[in-house]
């Protein structure tokens, strides 16, 4: 089953813009704003941006945190109030007067639930509303009690015992790093954060390719787990994208003299180099990273955008060589020229080829096979793709300044 989507860029002006190199800060900001405006046009209420989920009311979820973090940064770079209001309204719909997060259940120990808490830092800084601080503290408290593998790694969820997924580093550890920096928690917290990255980096790394497998089951009891290593069977681009984004975001807050900082920088560089090897001439990456044009595999937007963001931010912060910024630009150009479609009648911008969701285990059971990854629904304008697209555009714009 071939899931590649042929895209058409409508309008002569936009065709020229899409097909030419987007190597100026103005161009990158324009693309970020066009995607953001389309999102607001489609969903005046941010919580409704994922219609395929069939939601009828606001939901606290990592996907909204991913997209709306981009909106907050758009506000910071442009000063346009609409972007801040869009994110703030979402948060205010989900946090009550006492600072309780709607339908948040701490003892589910779902590490995904922590990610949307990243929206609270700038809101609290700007508005000093104690509700935001209470919610931030609640999410930090979850990490204090989050169940761990015997080797000290956070479980992905209570229902996924003894499992670490690469996704979880972006959800939990990157929030932890920002919180620890904001509230001066010191070396003990950053020791714990570093341990999460190092542990899963060591456990999931493939010695031949340097890539990281999606998940690791310490108990080796899951059907998807290799009975000898506990590893899932394939490399998923978005999973490595989560991990790389988490590394650059966490290192931004880690003290310069922390004893494990250099080790995390090495992890970032090693994986970045391995991932770059699989970048296609278009600038994009396949859904199953190392399988190339195998039947069913396709060039996927979210993982490609995440790599672009991580490479651009890593280069800007001096964590990666400057040349990685060029790799990021190539990826972003590929997203624009290959996967962006413009509706001529509405002037809306759409991002194609986004894997709607993927995980391991659960019910119905997700095997982690090649067929599983390529047969998951492919959607347009999903939060997993538009969030990293906006974030990558903004990082590239900063890099060009």
Residue pairs with C-beta under 8 A, 6 or more apart in sequence:
1 295
1 296
1 374
1 375
2 295
2 296
2 298
3 296
3 298
3 353
3 374
3 378
4 298
4 299
4 353
5 298
5 339
5 352
5 353
5 378
7 338
7 339
7 340
7 341
7 352
8 341
9 15
9 18
9 19
9 337
9 340
9 341
9 342
10 341
10 342
10 343
10 344
11 342
11 344
14 342
17 27
18 336
18 337
18 340
18 342
19 337
21 329
21 333
22 28
22 31
22 329
22 332
22 333
22 336
23 329
23 333
23 400
24 400
25 396
25 397
25 398
25 400
25 401
28 332
28 393
28 394
28 396
28 397
28 400
29 77
29 78
29 393
29 394
29 397
31 336
31 340
31 349
31 389
31 393
32 70
32 74
32 389
32 390
32 393
32 394
32 397
33 74
33 78
34 349
35 349
35 351
35 386
35 389
35 390
35 393
36 70
36 71
36 74
36 83
36 390
37 349
38 348
38 349
38 350
38 381
39 49
39 67
39 381
39 386
40 82
40 86
41 346
41 348
42 49
42 348
42 381
43 49
43 51
45 58
45 89
45 90
46 64
46 67
46 68
46 86
46 87
46 89
46 90
47 55
47 57
47 58
47 59
47 64
47 90
47 93
47 94
48 55
49 64
49 67
49 383
50 63
50 382
50 383
52 356
52 377
52 379
52 382
53 59
58 90
58 93
58 94
58 102
59 94
59 102
59 103
60 94
60 101
60 102
60 103
60 104
60 113
60 116
61 112
61 113
61 116
62 112
62 113
62 114
62 115
62 116
62 171
63 383
63 384
63 387
64 90
64 116
64 383
65 115
65 116
65 117
65 118
65 119
66 115
66 383
66 384
66 387
66 388
67 383
67 386
67 387
67 390
68 86
68 87
68 90
68 91
68 116
68 119
68 387
69 87
69 118
69 119
69 387
69 391
70 386
70 387
70 390
70 391
70 394
71 83
71 84
71 86
71 87
71 390
72 83
72 84
72 87
72 119
72 122
73 390
73 391
73 394
74 80
74 83
74 390
74 394
75 81
75 83
75 84
75 87
76 122
77 394
77 397
77 398
87 119
87 123
88 123
90 119
91 116
91 119
91 120
91 123
91 132
93 102
94 101
94 102
95 101
95 102
95 131
95 132
95 135
96 102
96 131
97 131
98 131
98 134
99 130
99 131
99 132
99 133
99 134
99 135
99 138
100 134
100 135
100 138
101 135
101 138
101 139
104 113
104 138
106 138
106 141
106 142
106 145
107 158
108 157
108 158
108 159
109 142
109 145
109 146
109 147
109 155
109 157
109 158
110 157
110 158
111 146
111 154
111 155
111 156
111 157
111 168
111 171
111 172
112 156
112 157
112 167
112 168
112 171
113 139
113 142
113 171
114 139
114 142
114 143
114 171
114 172
114 175
115 170
115 171
115 172
115 174
115 175
117 135
117 136
117 139
117 175
118 174
118 175
118 178
120 132
120 133
120 135
120 136
121 136
121 178
121 179
121 182
123 129
123 132
124 132
124 133
124 136
136 179
139 175
139 179
140 176
140 179
143 154
143 172
143 175
143 176
146 154
146 155
146 172
147 154
147 155
147 158
147 161
148 154
148 155
149 155
149 162
149 164
149 199
149 218
150 162
150 218
151 199
151 218
152 195
152 199
153 164
153 195
153 196
153 199
153 200
153 203
153 218
154 164
154 168
154 172
154 173
154 196
155 161
155 162
155 163
155 164
156 163
156 164
156 165
156 167
156 168
156 215
159 362
160 360
160 361
160 362
161 219
162 217
162 218
162 219
162 221
163 215
163 216
163 217
163 218
163 222
163 360
163 361
164 199
164 200
164 203
164 215
164 216
164 218
165 214
165 215
165 216
165 239
165 359
165 360
166 200
166 204
166 212
166 214
166 215
166 239
166 240
166 242
166 243
167 239
167 242
169 196
169 197
169 200
169 242
169 243
169 246
169 247
170 242
170 243
170 245
170 246
170 249
171 242
172 196
173 193
173 196
173 197
173 246
173 250
174 245
174 246
174 249
174 250
176 189
176 192
176 193
176 250
177 190
177 193
177 249
177 250
177 252
177 253
177 254
178 249
178 253
179 185
180 186
180 189
180 190
180 193
180 253
181 253
181 254
187 255
187 258
187 259
190 254
190 255
190 258
190 260
191 260
193 250
193 254
194 254
194 258
194 260
194 261
194 263
194 264
195 260
197 243
197 246
197 247
197 250
197 264
197 267
198 260
198 263
198 264
198 267
200 212
200 216
200 243
201 212
201 243
201 267
201 271
203 216
203 230
203 231
204 212
204 213
204 214
204 215
204 216
204 231
205 211
205 212
206 212
206 213
206 235
209 235
209 274
209 277
209 290
210 270
210 271
210 273
210 274
210 277
211 235
211 240
211 271
211 274
211 275
211 278
211 289
211 290
212 235
212 239
212 240
212 243
212 271
213 231
213 232
213 233
213 234
213 235
214 232
214 234
214 235
214 236
214 239
214 360
214 368
215 224
215 225
215 231
215 232
215 239
215 360
215 368
216 225
216 229
216 230
216 231
216 232
217 224
217 225
217 230
217 231
217 232
218 230
219 225
219 230
220 226
220 227
220 228
220 229
220 230
222 360
222 361
223 361
223 365
223 367
224 232
224 233
224 360
224 361
224 366
224 367
224 368
225 231
225 232
226 232
226 233
232 360
232 368
233 368
233 369
233 370
234 288
234 291
234 368
234 369
234 370
234 373
235 288
235 289
235 290
236 287
236 288
236 289
236 303
236 358
236 373
237 285
237 286
237 287
237 288
237 289
237 300
237 302
237 303
237 304
237 306
237 307
238 300
238 302
238 303
238 306
238 355
238 358
238 384
240 271
240 275
240 289
240 303
240 307
241 302
241 303
241 305
241 306
241 307
241 310
241 388
242 306
243 271
244 268
244 271
244 272
244 275
244 306
244 307
244 310
244 311
244 314
245 306
245 309
245 310
245 388
245 391
247 264
247 267
247 268
247 271
247 310
247 314
248 268
248 309
248 310
248 313
248 314
248 317
248 319
249 313
250 264
251 261
251 264
251 265
251 268
251 317
251 319
252 313
252 317
254 261
254 264
255 261
265 319
268 310
268 314
268 319
268 320
269 319
269 320
272 310
272 311
272 314
272 320
272 324
275 285
275 289
275 307
276 324
276 327
278 285
278 286
278 289
278 290
279 285
279 307
279 327
279 330
279 331
280 286
280 299
280 334
282 299
282 334
282 337
282 338
283 304
283 330
283 331
283 332
283 333
283 334
283 335
283 338
284 299
284 300
284 301
284 304
284 331
284 334
284 335
284 338
284 339
285 299
285 300
285 303
285 304
285 307
285 331
286 292
286 293
286 297
286 298
286 299
286 300
287 297
287 298
287 299
287 300
287 303
287 355
287 373
287 374
288 294
288 297
288 370
288 373
288 374
289 303
291 297
291 370
294 370
296 370
296 371
296 374
296 375
297 370
297 374
298 353
298 374
298 378
299 334
299 338
299 339
299 353
300 353
300 354
300 355
301 335
301 339
301 351
301 352
301 353
301 354
301 385
301 389
302 354
302 355
302 382
302 384
302 385
302 388
303 355
304 331
304 334
304 335
305 331
305 332
305 335
305 385
305 388
305 389
305 391
305 392
306 388
306 392
307 327
307 328
307 331
308 328
308 329
308 331
308 332
308 335
308 388
308 392
308 395
308 396
309 328
309 388
309 391
309 392
309 395
310 328
311 320
311 324
311 325
311 327
311 328
311 331
312 324
312 325
312 328
312 329
312 332
312 392
312 395
312 396
312 398
312 399
313 319
313 395
314 320
314 324
315 321
315 322
315 323
315 324
315 325
315 328
315 399
316 325
316 395
316 398
316 399
325 396
325 399
328 392
328 395
328 396
328 399
329 396
331 392
332 392
332 393
332 396
335 351
335 389
335 392
339 351
339 352
339 353
340 349
340 350
340 351
340 352
341 349
341 350
341 351
341 352
341 380
342 348
342 349
342 350
343 350
350 380
350 381
351 380
351 381
351 385
351 386
351 389
352 380
353 378
353 385
354 378
354 379
354 380
354 381
354 382
354 384
354 385
355 373
355 376
355 377
355 378
355 379
355 384
356 376
356 377
356 378
356 379
356 382
356 384
357 376
357 377
357 384
358 366
358 372
358 373
358 376
359 366
360 366
360 368
366 372
